[in-house]
Amino acid sequence: MKVAKAFGLAMAILWVICAGIIWILPDLSWQITEWWMHGMDLSAMGSWNLTLNNFLWGGVAAVISAWVTGWVLAWSWEKVGGKTK
């Protein structure tokens, strides 16, 4: 449970930082996104649409996904590694 909570908290922190960077530096954020997509031309997608609703619901979805990932990782670790003394 600690790993799941740590993943969830880390995602929440990173989500807020990322949204802040997009809000303050949208052009740089777009360029970085293109770099992460191996140079794909993303201009057909339009532009950033960072609204409060998108920020909140996207954050909720991201934190839940991170929490589940942390839980599955910890569960898998216990199953594969066994209990230690």
N, C-alpha and C positions, 0 to 999 in steps of 0.2 A: 504494500500500500504506500510505503514511503517513496518508492521509485515512481509510482503513478502520480503522486502528488507533486513530486519534484519536476516531472515532465510537464505536468499541467501548469505549474507556476512559471517554469522557464518559458513556456509558450506564451503565457499571458504577458510576461515582461517583453519578450521579443516582438509580440504583436503590437504592443503600444509603441515601442521604439520604431518599428517599421512603418506604422501608420504615420507617426510624427515626421519621419524622414520623407515619406511620400507627400505629406501636406506641405512641408517646408521646401523640399527640393524635388518637385515632380519630374522635371526633365532628367535629372541624374538618376532618379528611381527608374524611369522608363529605360534609360540606357543600360542600367545594371540588369534589368529584366531581360532585355535583348541579349546581353552577354550570357546570362544563365540559360537562355533558349538557343545557344550556339549560333547566335547572329541572326536568328529568324526575324524577318520583317514583320513587326507587330502593328504596323500602321493601320491595317484593316480592322483592328480591334477597337479603334477609336482612341480614347484617352482615359485617364484615371477618373473614376466616379466615386470619390471617397466621401460618402455621406455618413451621418451618425448611425443610421440604420445599418448600412453596409459594415461599418466599423464594429458595431456591437454584435450583430449576428455572425459575421465572419470570425470575430474573436471567440464567440461561444463555440462555434463549430471547430475552430482550431484547437482550443483548450480541451474540449471533449476528446477530439482525435488524439491529442498528445497524451492525455490521461490514459486512454485505452491502450495506446502504444506502450506506455510505461508499465501498465499493469500486465500486458501480455509478455513484455520483455522480462519482467521480474518473475512471473509465473513460469515462463520457459526456462529461465536461469535455474530456478529451484528444481524443476523436473529433470533437467539435463545434468546439473551439478550435484544434486543430492544435498542432503543436510550436512553441515560441518559442525564439528564439536568445538 
